[in-house]
């Protein structure tokens, strides 16, 4: 009985330890664009879907080999069609720390060349818009895409208005990762650097983590088509992406304090391999004490995000709100979400006035600046960003939430009348 008890306790300790390591681990989701009935761009002999999958699998294989503590999730590992919404859901359900979407570019010009990496945002040029339209057009192959994507039309310029004021709280980290990828492409794969760009990619819009979309090269350029289709070319592209991934993970570990844990584990392994002289043991002990002291200091740093000083925000005038009819179209700024109901006097709302809320699924979503004048709400939105950088604009008709791009189109028509 005593032996059984010892075995049970030991097994329980192992399970708890394994669970802790897994929960604290790093997960990356790799998305090979297109697939199955969707070939993507087509070159003189190659198809985008095959290039994307080959590079994605190589990236994942290198990460799994080089970073065994990282969990790699693939949206697809074979030639199958995966809806855009499902690709984002895979990343979100895996609680990924990073989303990497791999694509291949194309152009009417046979001389266009080079690699570029995108983050979420409003396209600043027609070229960027064209890329987003082409990659988003895959939703047209899906059944009931109008309902699934809330009226989003990948071929309509108006549908992309929603990205103009959309704030991505992961944008800084996404842009840095994108920049590192571009640097590595130039250094390791000798690719022409077309820079970091922004555009309205639906799949990036739906992911809840730092996310980028990589265009590895132009399939419409004969020389690049040969390079990105070759085993050697794909290996160099994959190595470039993994090098940038290494920098991203290192920074992520530094932010979360995991670098200290790794250093302590390495010291333990080294001690087990070789018995050090007393002087070296003493030196390592002093080093560990210094690291422990630093770690304690980091832990003792107070988090003041929720307790920021109260700041009064200029909101829509009461007169405007009172004249809005029950079935009229109104815009609001959504700035805070909570799993439980929050008092309007709560410090979490940081002094925002004229606060209202609506319930969506199991969350309470708080809004302000209600008005039937979109421009007025935009002005309030810009001021609110100083306190709530993740705020964004929503629209309601008759108390029901409606797609923002549809609401803006209707508002513009009403202004012209």
VOLUMVEX-654995 format. One line per 10 residues: number of its first residue (from 1); their letters; for each residue x, y, z of N, C-alpha, C, O. Coordinates in steps of 0.2 Angstrom, whole numbers. Each point is the difference from the previous one (the first is absolute). Example, Ala and Ser with C-alpha at 12.3 -4.5 7.8 and 13.67 -1.06 7.14 Angstrom:
<recs>
1> as> 66:-28:39:-4:6:0:4:6:0:5:-1:3; -7:6:-7:4:6:1:-4:5:3:3:6:1
</recs>
This chain:
<recs>
1> xxxxxxxxxx> 4:-6:0:-4:6:0:4:6:0:-1:5:-3; 7:-5:7:4:6:0:4:1:-6:0:6:-2; 2:-11:-2:3:0:-6:-5:3:-5:2:5:-4; -9:-7:4:-5:3:-5:-1:7:2:-1:4:-5; 1:-2:11:0:7:2:5:5:-3:-1:5:-3; 7:-8:3:6:4:-2:0:0:-8:1:6:-2; -3:-11:-1:-1:0:-7:-5:5:-3:1:4:-4; -7:-4:8:-5:5:-2:2:7:1:-1:4:-4; 5:-3:10:2:7:1:5:2:-6:0:6:-2; 4:-10:1:5:1:-5:-3:2:-7:2:4:-4
11> xxxxxxxxxx> -7:-9:2:-3:1:-6:-4:7:0:0:3:-5; -3:-1:10:-4:6:1:5:6:-1:-2:5:-4; 8:-5:7:4:5:-1:3:1:-7:0:5:-2; 1:-11:-1:2:0:-7:-6:4:-5:2:4:-4; -8:-6:5:-5:2:-4:-1:8:2:-1:4:-5; 1:-2:11:0:7:1:6:4:-3:-1:5:-2; 7:-8:3:5:3:-3:0:1:-8:1:5:-3; -4:-10:0:0:0:-7:-6:5:-2:1:3:-5; -6:-3:9:-6:5:-2:3:7:1:-2:4:-5; 6:-3:10:3:7:0:4:2:-5:0:5:-3
21> xxxxxxxxxx> 4:-10:1:5:2:-6:-4:1:-6:1:5:-4; -6:-9:2:-4:0:-6:-4:7:0:0:3:-5; -3:-1:11:-4:6:0:4:6:-1:-2:5:-2; 9:-6:4:4:6:0:4:0:-7:4:5:-1; -5:-10:-3:3:0:-6:-1:5:-5:-5:4:1; 8:-5:-7:-1:5:-6:-3:-4:-6:2:-5:-1; -7:8:-1:-4:-3:-6:0:4:-6:-1:6:0; 3:-8:-6:0:4:-6:-4:-4:-5:0:-6:-1; -5:9:-2:-4:-3:-5:2:3:-7:1:6:-2; 1:-11:-2:2:1:-7:-5:-1:-5:-3:-6:0
31> xxxxxxxxxx> 1:11:-4:-5:-1:-5:2:0:-7:2:5:-2; -2:-10:-2:1:-1:-7:-6:3:-4:-5:-4:0; 6:9:-3:-6:3:-3:-2:-4:-6:3:-4:-3; -10:5:2:-4:-4:-6:0:-7:2:1:-3:5; -2:-1:-11:0:-8:1:-6:-3:-3:-5:3:0; 5:-9:-2:-5:-4:-2:-3:3:-7:4:1:-5; -10:1:5:-4:3:-6:3:7:-1:-2:3:-5; 5:0:10:3:7:-1:7:0:-2:4:-1:5; -2:1:-11:8:0:-1:4:6:1:6:0:0; -10:6:1:4:6:1:3:2:-6:-3:-1:-6
41> xxxxxxxxxx> 8:5:6:3:2:-6:3:-5:-4:3:-5:3; -3:5:-10:3:-5:-4:5:3:-5:-1:5:-3; 7:-9:4:6:3:-5:0:-4:-6:-5:-3:-2; 11:3:-1:1:-4:-7:0:-8:2:-2:-3:-5; 4:1:10:0:-7:2:-2:-2:7:-2:-5:2; 2:10:2:-2:-1:8:-6:3:2:-3:5:-3; 0:-7:8:-6:2:4:2:3:7:4:-3:3; -7:9:-2:1:3:7:-1:-5:5:4:0:5; -9:-4:-5:-2:-4:6:5:-5:2:1:-1:6; 3:-1:-11:5:-5:1:6:3:3:3:-3:4
51> xxxxxxxxxx> -1:9:-7:6:4:3:-1:1:7:4:-1:4; -10:4:-2:-2:2:6:1:-6:5:2:1:6; -5:-6:-8:0:-6:5:7:-3:1:2:-2:5; 2:2:-10:7:-2:0:4:4:5:4:-3:4; -5:10:-5:4:4:5:-2:0:7:3:0:4; -10:-1:-3:-3:0:6:2:-6:4:2:0:6; -2:-6:-10:3:-6:4:7:0:1:2:-3:6; 2:6:-10:7:1:2:1:4:6:4:-1:4; -7:7:-4:0:4:6:-2:-3:6:4:0:5; -9:-4:-5:-2:-4:6:5:-5:2:1:-1:6
61> xxxxxxxxxx> 2:-3:-11:4:-5:2:7:3:3:2:-3:5; 0:9:-8:6:3:3:-1:2:7:4:-1:5; -10:4:-3:-2:3:6:0:-6:5:2:0:6; -6:-6:-8:0:-6:4:6:-3:2:1:-2:6; 4:3:-11:7:-3:2:4:5:4:3:-3:4; -4:9:-5:5:5:3:-3:2:7:4:2:4; -11:-2:-4:-3:3:6:-5:-6:3:-6:1:-1; 8:-6:4:-4:-6:1:-5:2:6:-5:-4:0; 6:10:3:-5:2:5:-6:3:-3:-5:2:3; 5:0:-10:-5:3:-3:-5:-4:-3:2:-5:-3
71> xxxxxxxxxx> -8:6:4:-6:-4:-4:-1:3:-6:-2:6:-1; 2:-10:-5:-1:3:-6:-7:-3:-3:-1:-6:0; -3:11:-1:-7:-2:-3:0:2:-7:2:5:-2; -5:-9:-2:-1:1:-7:-7:1:-2:-4:-4:2; 2:8:-6:-7:1:-3:-1:-6:-5:-6:-2:0; 11:0:-3:-1:-5:-5:7:-3:-1:5:3:0; -4:-10:-1:6:-3:-1:0:-4:-7:4:-3:-2; -10:3:-1:-1:-3:-7:-4:5:-4:-1:6:2; 0:-8:-8:-4:4:-5:-7:0:1:-4:-4:-4; 1:8:9:-7:0:1:-2:7:1:4:5:1
81> xxxxxxxxxx> -10:-4:-2:-3:7:0:-2:1:7:-4:-3:3; 6:9:0:-2:2:7:-3:7:-1:4:5:-2; -10:-4:4:-3:7:0:4:5:4:3:-2:5; -3:8:-7:4:5:4:-2:1:7:5:0:5; -11:0:-3:-3:0:7:3:-6:4:2:1:6; -2:-7:-9:3:-5:4:7:0:1:3:-2:5; 1:5:-10:7:1:1:1:4:7:5:-2:4; -8:8:-4:0:4:6:-2:-4:6:3:1:6; -8:-4:-6:-3:-4:6:5:-5:2:1:-1:6; 3:-2:-10:5:-5:2:5:3:4:2:-3:5
91> xxxxxxxxxx> 0:9:-7:6:4:4:-3:2:6:3:-1:5; -9:3:-5:-3:3:7:-2:-6:5:2:1:6; -4:-6:-9:-2:-6:4:7:-3:3:-1:-3:6; 6:3:-9:6:-2:2:4:4:5:5:-1:3; -8:7:-2:3:5:5:7:2:-3:5:0:4; -5:1:-10:7:1:-3:3:7:2:-3:5:2; 10:-5:-1:3:6:1:2:4:-6:2:6:0; -2:-10:-6:2:3:-6:-4:-3:-6:-1:-6:0; -1:10:-5:-3:-3:-6:4:2:-6:1:6:-1; 1:-11:-3:4:1:-6:-4:-2:-6:0:-6:0
101> xxxxxxxxxx> -1:10:-4:-4:-2:-6:5:1:-6:2:5:-1; -2:-11:-3:5:0:-6:-4:0:-6:-4:-4:-2; 6:9:-3:-3:1:-6:6:1:-6:5:1:2; -8:-1:-8:5:1:-6:-4:6:-4:-6:0:-1; 10:5:-1:-2:6:-3:-1:-2:-8:3:-4:-3; -7:9:0:0:0:-7:-2:7:-3:-3:4:4; 5:-3:-10:-1:7:-3:-1:-1:-7:3:-4:-4; -7:9:1:0:0:-8:7:1:-3:1:-2:-6; 3:6:10:7:1:-3:4:-6:1:1:-2:6; 2:-1:-11:5:-5:1:6:1:3:4:-4:2
111> xxxxxxxxxx> -2:11:-1:6:2:3:0:1:8:5:1:3; -11:-1:-1:-1:2:7:3:-6:4:-1:-6:-1; 5:8:6:4:-5:4:0:2:7:-1:6:2; 3:-10:3:2:1:7:-5:-3:5:-5:-2:-2; 7:3:8:-5:-3:5:-2:6:4:3:6:1; -9:-6:2:-3:5:4:-4:-4:6:-3:-5:-1; 2:9:6:-4:-3:6:-5:5:3:2:6:0; -8:-9:1:-5:5:1:-3:-1:8:1:-6:3; -3:11:-1:-4:0:7:-7:3:-2:-1:3:-5; -3:-3:10:-7:2:-1:0:8:0:3:3:4
121> xxxxxxxxxx> -7:-1:-8:-1:8:0:-3:2:-7:-2:-5:-4; 1:11:3:-3:3:-6:5:0:-5:5:3:1; -6:-6:-7:4:1:-6:2:7:-1:-5:4:-2; 11:-3:1:3:7:-1:1:1:-8:1:6:-2; -2:-11:-2:1:1:-7:-4:-5:-4:-3:-5:3; 2:6:-9:-5:-4:-4:3:-7:-1:-3:-5:0; 10:5:0:4:-7:0:-2:-4:6:-1:-6:-1; 2:9:7:-2:-4:6:-7:-2:0:-2:-6:2; -3:10:-4:-7:-1:-1:-1:-6:-4:-4:-5:1; 8:5:-7:-1:-6:-5:2:-7:3:-3:-5:-1
131> xxxxxxxxxx> 8:6:5:3:-7:4:-6:-2:5:-1:-6:0; -1:11:4:-5:-2:5:-7:-3:-4:-2:-5:2; 0:8:-7:-6:-2:-4:2:-7:-2:-5:-5:0; 10:3:-3:2:-6:-3:0:-6:5:-3:-5:-1; 6:7:7:0:-5:5:-6:-1:4:-2:-6:2; -2:11:-2:-7:0:4:-5:-3:-5:-5:-3:3; 6:3:-9:-5:-3:-5:-1:-7:1:-5:-3:-3; 9:-1:7:-2:-7:1:-6:-1:3:-3:-5:0; 0:10:4:-6:-1:3:-6:-1:-5:-5:-3:2; 6:5:-8:-5:0:-5:-1:-8:-2:-5:-2:-3
141> xxxxxxxxxx> 9:-2:5:0:-7:-2:-4:-4:6:-1:-6:-1; -1:10:6:-3:-3:6:-8:0:-1:-2:5:-3; -1:-9:6:-8:0:0:-2:5:6:3:1:5; -8:3:-7:-3:5:5:6:5:2:0:2:6; 4:0:-10:5:4:2:-2:7:2:3:3:4; -9:-1:-6:-3:7:1:-2:0:8:1:5:3; -4:-11:-1:-2:0:7:6:-1:4:1:3:6; 4:-8:-8:6:-2:4:4:6:2:3:1:5; -2:3:-11:5:6:1:-4:7:1:3:5:-2; -9:-5:4:-4:6:2:0:5:-6:0:6:2
151> xxxxxxxxxx> -1:-9:-8:-1:5:-5:6:3:-3:0:4:-5; 6:-7:7:6:2:-3:1:-2:-7:0:-6:-1; 1:11:-3:1:-2:-7:8:2:-2:2:5:0; 2:-10:-2:7:1:-1:1:4:-6:6:3:-1; -11:-2:-3:1:4:-7:-2:7:1:0:4:-5; -3:-3:11:-3:7:1:5:4:4:1:-1:5; 0:7:-8:5:5:4:-4:2:7:4:1:5; -10:0:-5:-4:2:6:1:-5:5:0:2:6; 1:-9:-7:0:-5:5:7:1:4:0:-2:6; 5:6:-9:6:1:4:0:6:4:6:1:3
161> xxxxxxxxxx> -11:3:-3:0:6:4:0:-2:8:3:3:4; -5:-9:-3:0:-2:7:7:-1:3:1:1:6; 4:-2:-10:7:0:2:3:6:1:6:1:3; -9:5:-5:3:7:1:1:1:7:5:3:2; -10:-4:2:1:2:7:1:-6:5:-1:1:6; 2:-7:-9:1:-6:4:6:0:4:6:1:-3; -6:-1:9:6:0:4:2:-7:2:-3:-4:4; 9:2:-6:3:-7:2:5:1:6:5:3:-1; -7:-6:7:5:1:5:6:-4:0:5:1:3; -4:-5:-8:6:-4:-2:4:3:-5:5:-3:-3
171> xxxxxxxxxx> -7:9:0:3:3:-6:7:1:1:4:-1:-5; -1:4:11:7:1:0:4:-6:0:5:0:-4; -7:-6:7:3:-6:0:0:-3:-7:5:-4:-2; -11:5:-1:-1:-3:-7:5:3:-5:3:-3:-4; -3:10:4:4:4:-4:8:-2:1:4:-1:-5; -2:0:11:7:-2:2:2:-6:-3:5:-1:-3; -10:-4:4:1:-7:-3:0:0:-8:5:-3:-3; -9:7:0:0:1:-7:6:3:-2:3:-2:-5; 0:7:8:6:3:-2:6:-4:1:4:0:-4; -4:-5:9:5:-5:1:0:-5:-6:6:-2:-2
181> xxxxxxxxxx> -12:0:0:0:-4:-5:3:3:-7:3:-4:-3; -5:10:2:3:3:-6:7:1:0:4:-1:-5; -1:2:11:7:1:1:4:-7:-2:5:0:-3; -8:-5:6:2:-7:-1:0:-2:-7:4:-4:-3; -10:5:-1:-1:-1:-7:6:3:-4:3:-4:-4; -1:10:6:5:3:-4:7:-3:1:4:-1:-4; -3:-1:11:7:-2:2:1:-7:-2:5:-2:-2; -10:-3:3:1:-7:0:-3:-3:-7:3:-5:-3; -8:9:0:-3:-3:-6:2:5:-6:-3:-2:-6; 6:7:7:2:5:-5:-6:2:-4:0:1:-6
191> xxxxxxxxxx> -6:1:10:-6:2:-3:0:8:0:3:3:4; -6:-1:-10:-1:8:0:-5:2:5:-5:-3:1; 7:7:4:-5:2:5:-5:5:-2:2:6:-1; -8:-8:1:-6:5:-2:-3:3:6:-5:4:-1; 8:-6:7:-2:4:6:-6:-3:4:-3:-5:-2; 1:8:7:-5:-2:5:-6:4:-2:0:6:-1; -6:-9:-1:-6:4:-2:-6:-2:4:0:-4:4; -5:8:-5:-6:-1:3:-6:-1:-5:0:3:-5; -5:-7:7:-6:-1:-4:-5:-4:4:1:-3:5; -7:3:-8:-6:-3:4:-1:-7:-2:-4:-2:-4
201> xxxxxxxxxx> 8:-2:7:0:-7:-1:-5:-3:6:1:1:6; -6:-4:-9:-5:-3:5:3:-5:5:-2:1:6; 6:-5:-8:3:-5:4:4:3:6:0:-3:6; 3:8:-7:4:4:5:-5:4:4:1:0:6; -6:2:-8:-5:4:4:-3:-4:5:-2:2:5; 1:-9:-6:-4:-4:4:5:-4:5:-3:-4:4; 9:5:-4:5:-4:4:1:5:6:1:6:0; 0:-9:6:1:3:7:7:0:2:1:-3:6; 4:4:-10:7:0:2:4:4:-5:-3:1:-5; 9:0:6:4:3:-5:0:-5:-7:0:-6:1
211> xxxxxxxxxx> -1:10:-6:-1:-4:-7:3:3:-6:-1:7:0; 4:-10:-4:2:2:-6:-2:-4:-6:-1:-6:1; 1:9:-7:-1:-4:-6:6:1:-5:2:6:-2; 2:-11:1:6:1:-4:-1:-2:-8:-3:-5:-1; 5:9:-3:0:-1:-7:7:-2:-2:4:5:-1; -2:-11:0:7:-2:-1:3:2:-6:6:0:-1; -10:1:-5:3:2:-6:-6:0:-5:-6:-2:1; 8:4:-7:-5:0:-6:1:-6:-5:5:-2:-3; -11:-1:3:-1:-6:-4:0:2:-7:1:-4:-5; -3:10:4:-1:3:-7:7:2:-3:0:1:-6
221> xxxxxxxxxx> 5:-1:10:7:1:-3:3:-7:-1:1:-3:5; 2:2:-11:2:-7:-1:6:-2:4:0:-5:2; 5:10:-1:6:-2:5:-3:-1:7:3:-5:3; -7:9:-1:-2:-1:7:-5:-6:1:1:-4:5; -5:2:-10:-4:-6:0:5:-6:0:-2:-5:4; 7:5:-7:5:-5:0:3:-1:7:1:-5:3; 1:11:0:3:0:7:-5:-2:5:2:-5:4; -8:8:-4:-4:-2:6:-3:-7:-1:-3:-3:5; 4:0:-11:-3:-7:-1:5:-5:1:-1:-6:1; 8:8:0:5:-5:1:1:-1:7:-2:3:5
231> xxxxxxxxxx> 5:-9:-4:1:-3:7:5:5:4:-1:2:5; 6:0:-9:5:4:3:-3:7:2:2:3:5; -6:0:-10:-3:6:1:-4:0:6:0:5:4; -4:-10:-3:-5:0:5:3:-1:7:-2:2:5; 8:-6:-5:4:-1:6:3:7:2:0:2:6; 2:2:-10:3:7:1:-6:4:3:1:4:5; -6:-4:-8:-6:4:2:-2:-2:7:-1:4:4; 0:-11:-3:-2:-2:7:5:2:5:-1:2:6; 8:-3:-7:5:2:4:0:7:2:1:2:6; -3:3:-11:-1:7:1:-5:1:5:0:4:5
241> xxxxxxxxxx> -6:-7:-6:-6:1:4:2:-3:8:-2:4:4; 5:-9:-4:1:-3:7:5:4:4:0:1:6; 5:2:-10:5:5:3:-4:6:3:1:2:6; -6:0:-9:-4:6:2:-4:-3:6:-2:4:5; -1:-10:-5:-4:-3:5:4:0:6:-2:1:6; 9:-3:-6:4:-1:6:0:7:3:0:0:7; 1:5:-10:0:7:3:-6:1:3:-1:3:6; -5:-4:-9:-7:1:3:0:-4:6:-3:3:5; 4:-9:-5:-1:-5:6:5:3:6:-2:0:6; 8:2:-8:5:2:5:-3:6:4:0:1:6
251> xxxxxxxxxx> -3:4:-10:-3:6:3:-6:-2:4:-2:3:5; -2:-8:-8:-6:-2:4:2:-3:7:-3:1:5; 8:-5:-5:3:-4:6:2:6:5:-1:-1:6; 4:6:-9:3:5:4:-6:4:4:1:1:6; -6:0:-10:-6:4:3:-3:-5:5:-2:3:5; 1:-9:-6:-3:-4:5:4:-3:6:-2:-4:4; 9:5:-5:4:-2:6:3:-7:-1:3:-3:4; -5:0:-10:2:-7:-1:8:-1:-1:2:-6:0; 1:11:-2:7:0:-1:4:-2:6:5:-4:0; -7:6:6:3:-2:6:-1:-7:2:4:-3:2
261> xxxxxxxxxx> -10:0:-4:-2:-7:1:5:-4:-4:3:-5:2; -2:7:-8:4:-4:-5:7:0:3:4:-5:-1; -1:11:3:7:1:3:1:-5:6:5:-3:0; -10:3:4:0:-4:6:1:-8:-2:3:-3:3; -8:2:-8:0:-7:-2:7:-2:-3:2:-6:1; 1:10:-5:6:-1:-3:6:-1:5:4:-5:-1; -4:9:6:5:-1:6:-1:-7:3:5:-3:1; -11:1:0:-2:-7:3:3:-5:-4:3:-5:2; -4:5:-9:2:-5:-4:7:0:-1:3:-6:0; 1:12:0:7:0:0:3:-3:6:5:-4:0
271> xxxxxxxxxx> -8:5:6:3:-3:6:-1:-7:0:4:-4:3; -9:1:-6:-1:-7:0:5:-3:-4:2:-6:1; 0:9:-7:5:-3:-5:7:0:3:3:-5:-2; -1:10:6:7:1:1:0:3:7:-3:5:2; 7:-8:3:1:3:6:5:6:0:6:-1:-2; -8:6:3:4:6:0:5:1:6:-2:-2:5; 7:6:-6:4:2:5:-3:4:5:-5:3:-2; 7:-3:8:-4:4:5:0:8:-2:-5:3:2; 10:-1:-5:0:7:-2:-5:2:-5:-4:5:1; 3:-10:-6:-5:1:-5:-7:0:3:-5:3:-2
281> xxxxxxxxxx> 4:-8:7:-7:-1:3:-1:6:4:-6:3:0; 11:0:3:-2:6:4:-2:6:-5:-4:4:2; 8:-4:-7:-2:6:-5:-7:-1:-3:-4:5:0; 2:-12:-1:-6:-1:-3:-6:2:6:-5:3:-2; 7:-5:8:-5:2:5:-1:7:1:-6:3:1; 11:1:-2:0:8:0:-4:2:-5:-4:5:0; 5:-8:-6:-4:2:-6:-7:-1:1:-5:4:-2; 3:-10:5:-7:-2:1:-3:5:5:-6:1:-1; 10:1:6:-3:4:5:-2:7:-3:-5:3:1; 10:-1:-6:-2:6:-3:-6:0:-5:-4:4:0
291> xxxxxxxxxx> 4:-10:-3:-6:-1:-5:-7:0:4:-5:3:-1; 6:-6:7:-6:-1:5:-2:7:2:-6:1:0; 11:3:2:-2:7:2:-3:4:-5:-5:3:1; 8:-4:-7:-3:4:-6:-8:-2:-1:-4:4:-1; 3:-11:1:-6:-3:-1:-5:3:5:-6:1:-2; 8:-1:9:-4:3:5:-2:7:-1:-6:2:1; 11:2:-4:-2:7:-1:-5:0:-6:-4:5:1; 5:-9:-6:-5:0:-5:-7:-1:2:-5:3:-2; 5:-8:7:-7:-3:2:-3:6:5:-6:0:0; 10:4:3:-2:5:4:-3:6:-3:-2:4:3
301> xxxxxxxxxx> 4:-3:-10:-2:6:-3:-8:0:-1:-3:-5:-2; 0:10:5:-7:1:0:-3:1:-7:3:3:-4; -9:-7:3:-3:1:-7:-5:6:1:-5:-1:4; 5:6:-8:-4:6:1:-5:1:-6:-3:5:0; 3:-10:-4:-5:1:-6:-7:1:2:-3:5:-2; 0:-9:7:-7:1:2:-1:6:4:-5:3:1; 10:-1:2:0:6:5:2:6:-2:2:4:4; -2:-3:-11:2:6:-3:-4:6:3:-6:-1:2; 9:7:-2:-4:6:2:-6:1:-4:0:-1:-6; -5:3:10:-6:2:-4:1:5:-5:3:5:1
311> xxxxxxxxxx> -6:-6:-7:0:5:-5:-7:1:-4:-2:-5:-2; 0:11:3:-7:1:-3:1:1:-8:4:3:-3; -8:-7:0:0:0:-7:-6:4:-3:-6:-1:2; 7:5:-7:-5:3:-4:-4:-5:-4:2:-3:-4; -9:3:5:-4:-4:-3:-6:3:-4:0:6:0; -4:-9:-3:-5:3:-4:-5:3:4:-1:-2:6; -2:8:-8:-4:4:4:-7:-3:1:-2:-4:-4; -1:5:10:-6:-3:2:-5:2:-5:-5:-5:-1; 5:11:-1:-6:2:-5:0:-5:-6:-6:-1:-2; 12:-1:0:0:-4:-6:-3:-7:2:-4:-3:-4
321> xxxxxxxxxx> 6:1:9:-3:-7:2:-8:0:1:-3:-5:-2; 1:11:5:-7:0:1:-4:0:-6:-6:-2:0; 9:5:-6:-4:1:-6:0:-7:-4:-3:0:-6; 7:-4:8:1:-7:-4:-6:-4:1:-2:-2:5; -2:0:-11:-6:-4:1:2:-7:2:6:-2:-1; -11:-2:3:1:-6:3:3:-5:-6:4:-5:2; -6:6:-8:2:-4:-6:5:3:-4:2:-3:-5; 1:8:7:5:4:-3:7:-4:0:1:-4:4; 3:6:-9:7:-3:0:4:5:5:0:6:-1; 4:-9:5:4:3:5:7:-3:0:1:-6:-1
331> xxxxxxxxxx> 4:10:2:7:-2:1:2:1:7:-2:5:4; 7:-10:-1:2:1:7:8:-2:0:2:-3:-5; 1:5:10:7:-2:1:0:-6:5:-2:1:6; 4:-7:-8:1:-5:5:7:0:3:4:0:-4; -4:0:11:7:1:2:2:-4:6:6:-1:2; -11:-3:0:2:-5:6:-5:-6:0:-6:0:-2; 9:-6:3:-4:-6:1:2:-4:6:6:0:2; -11:-2:1:1:-4:7:-5:-6:0:-5:0:-3; 7:-5:6:-4:-6:1:-5:1:5:-5:-4:0; 5:9:4:-5:2:5:-2:7:-1:4:4:-3
341> xxxxxxxxxx> -10:-3:6:-2:7:0:4:5:4:2:-2:6; 0:8:-9:4:5:4:-4:6:1:-4:2:-4; 5:1:10:-4:6:2:3:6:-4:6:0:-2; -10:4:0:2:6:-4:5:5:4:4:3:-3; -4:-4:10:5:4:4:7:-4:1:4:2:3; -4:-8:-6:6:-4:0:6:3:-2:0:3:-6; 6:-4:9:6:3:-2:2:-3:-7:5:3:-4; -7:-9:3:1:-3:-7:-2:4:-6:3:-1:-5; -8:5:6:-3:4:-5:4:7:-1:-1:3:-5; 5:-2:10:5:6:0:-4:6:-2:3:5:-4
351> xxxxxxxxxx> -8:-4:7:-4:7:0:-3:1:-6:-3:6:-2; 2:-10:-3:-4:1:-6:-7:1:2:-3:-3:4; 0:8:-8:-7:3:2:-5:-4:-5:2:-2:-5; -8:3:6:-6:-2:-4:1:-8:-2:0:-1:-6; 2:-3:11:2:-7:-2:-7:-4:0:-5:1:4; 5:-5:-9:-5:-5:-1:3:-7:-1:6:0:-1; -10:-5:1:3:-7:-2:-5:-4:-3:-6:1:0; 8:-6:-4:-4:-5:-2:3:-7:1:6:-1:1; -10:-4:-1:2:-7:1:1:-4:-6:-5:0:-4; 10:-3:3:2:-5:-6:2:-6:3:6:0:2
361> xxxxxxxxxx> -9:-5:-3:1:-7:3:1:1:7:-4:2:4; 10:-4:-1:1:1:7:4:6:2:2:0:6; -1:5:-10:4:6:1:-4:6:1:-5:1:-4; 7:4:8:-3:6:0:4:5:-3:6:1:1; -8:2:-6:4:5:-5:-3:7:1:-5:2:-1; 10:2:3:-1:7:2:1:5:-5:5:0:-3; -10:5:2:1:5:-6:-1:7:3:-3:1:6; 4:3:-10:-1:7:1:0:4:-6:0:-3:-6; -2:10:6:0:4:-6:-5:-2:-5:1:1:-6; -7:-3:8:-5:-2:-5:-2:6:-4:-2:6:3
371> xxxxxxxxxx> 1:-7:-9:-2:6:-4:-2:-3:-7:2:-5:-2; -7:8:-2:-1:-2:-7:4:4:-5:0:-1:-6; 5:5:9:5:3:-4:7:-4:0:3:1:5; -2:-4:-10:6:-5:0:7:5:1:4:-3:4; -4:8:-7:6:5:1:1:2:7:6:0:3; -12:1:1:1:2:7:2:-6:4:4:2:5; -6:-8:-7:2:-5:4:8:-2:-1:4:-2:4; -2:3:-10:7:0:-2:4:4:4:6:-1:3; -8:8:-2:4:4:4:0:-2:7:6:1:4; -11:-3:-1:0:-3:7:5:-6:0:3:-1:5
381> xxxxxxxxxx> -4:-3:-10:4:-6:0:8:1:0:4:-3:4; -2:8:-7:7:2:-1:2:3:7:6:-2:2; -10:5:2:2:3:7:0:-6:5:4:-1:4; -9:-4:-5:0:-6:4:6:-4:0:2:-4:4; 1:4:-10:6:-5:-1:6:2:4:4:-5:2; -4:11:1:5:2:4:0:-4:7:5:-1:3; -11:-1:-1:-1:-4:6:-1:-7:-1:2:-4:4; -6:3:-10:-2:-7:-1:3:-2:-7:-4:1:-5; 10:-3:4:3:-1:-7:-3:-5:-4:1:-1:-6; -5:-4:9:-4:-5:-3:-7:2:-2:-4:-5:-3
391> xxxxxxxxxx> 2:11:4:-7:2:-2:-1:0:-7:5:0:-4; -11:-1:2:-2:0:-7:-8:2:-1:-3:0:5; 1:1:-11:-7:3:-1:-4:-6:-2:2:-5:-4; -8:5:7:-5:-5:-2:-7:4:-2:0:6:1; -4:-10:-4:-6:3:-3:-6:-4:2:0:-6:1; -6:10:1:-6:-4:2:-6:3:-4:0:6:-2; -5:-10:0:-6:2:-3:-6:-3:4:-1:-6:0; -3:10:3:-6:-2:4:3:-5:6:-4:-4:2; 9:6:1:3:-4:5:4:-6:-2:2:-3:5; -2:2:-11:4:-6:-2:6:2:-4:0:4:-4
401> xxxxxxxxxx> 6:-8:6:6:1:-3:0:-1:-7:-3:-6:-2; 6:10:-2:0:-1:-7:7:1:-3:4:3:3; -2:-6:-9:7:0:-2:2:8:-1:-4:3:-3; 10:-1:5:2:7:0:0:2:-8:-2:6:-1; 5:-10:-3:0:2:-7:-7:2:-3:0:4:-4; -5:-8:6:-6:1:-3:-3:6:3:-4:4:-4; 5:-3:10:-3:6:4:4:7:-3:-4:5:-1; 10:-6:-1:3:6:-3:-2:2:-7:-1:6:-1; -1:-11:-3:-3:1:-6:-6:3:0:-2:5:-4; -3:-7:9:-6:2:1:0:8:2:-4:4:-2
411> xxxxxxx> 9:-3:7:1:7:3:2:5:-6:-3:5:0; 7:-8:-4:2:5:-6:-6:1:-5:0:6:-2; -4:-11:1:-5:1:-4:-5:5:3:-3:5:-4; 2:-5:10:-5:4:4:3:7:0:-4:5:-1; 10:-4:1:3:7:0:-1:3:-7:-1:6:0; 1:-10:-5:0:3:-7:-8:2:-2:-1:4:-4; -3:-7:8:-7:2:-1:-2:7:2:-6:2:0
</recs>
